[in-house]
């Protein structure tokens, strides 16, 4: 979403196209259903997850067509991998571990409180809101929704207004899988997004830009709604000069140009040893030529989602070149890419500096700035002088140097000798830190994030705690002396 909320309230009923969406009324309906049945059983949760998986599997082709329509050109294979397969794998993981996660967790009771028992009980929060972005419009809406369902919650989803065809198919998936008081999809533009952000959810998950994330958090604070923010940022890639250039280039190229770079954890800039910079330009160019022999009519090379973002990315390139950067535009056949097709050729930029917009903003497009370093510590110093990124990628075969890099940097996640795949590991939490976000919704940590951890103490029929009550005297003096010792 570009601007889901503004600085001034829009009210709870907002316009979306020719009709009015009353976000407050939808929320109240779902909350009433939640209060009537606040604790779905293990069997109910498993059934909801199975229904979602079955509908996604059944509609995988319409999902791919809808996303392709929204982008103008989006690889069917990339969509099925990133939007369908990853979502289904995540649901499978949730179903496999749900019973264990739902069990009460016994906790230690000190001698002072014996023979009491204590445990932590994970219970549903209630109604969870999900504000999802346009870059992976299906998976990034339904993955957190699936975790929320596993935790026993009900879910309202506000998708991006930039991907209306995907929103339509998502709404059909959810309507066929669930009653509307379990999961509902609320389409609409910025006004609807603003009203949605101000609802008194029990938790709100937002994925998108840091700029809008601040507005979402401010709106949620009005109702003291806890938030999970997945924001992104400028994720660095550092390659040690001992690492094979061809192998690093292949893995970096895949992570950078899948979905035309429109990925929150894509490598945002590359740092290589100064003497290897020309070799990396050549190796990355070769990788692009192999992966995308043509660009204009190639169904595997994705378009930029809309004209606004096309112009924004083009502007980043123009600004860098005007300020002294060298541009390497990779067009295997030299074909002309017309603006109406919204395809931007994979582009390398060398000679960049922090005075250029391309090094100040998250690129979110097929442009890769390459910086050179003298030492690894110099590269780490550069990373640490900037806001903490959502991901950090480091290529090296030396374990001690890898450990040094991991200890010396703070990022939402990291991947060694690979890019982006850390997102797909369902058993690890995924989330940002500092400017790149807070909280997460993958793995057990995601389940617990969207649950309430209720502490429960159960006292026995007879308890020594009565001896610690007034009136006080010699017996309690002796007991405290023994306990404190």
Order of alpha helices (4+ residues) and beta strands (2+ residues): beta-beta-alpha-alpha-alpha-alpha-alpha-beta-beta-beta-alpha-beta-alpha-beta-alpha-beta-alpha-beta-beta-alpha-beta-alpha-alpha-beta-beta-beta-alpha-beta-alpha-beta-beta-alpha-beta-alpha
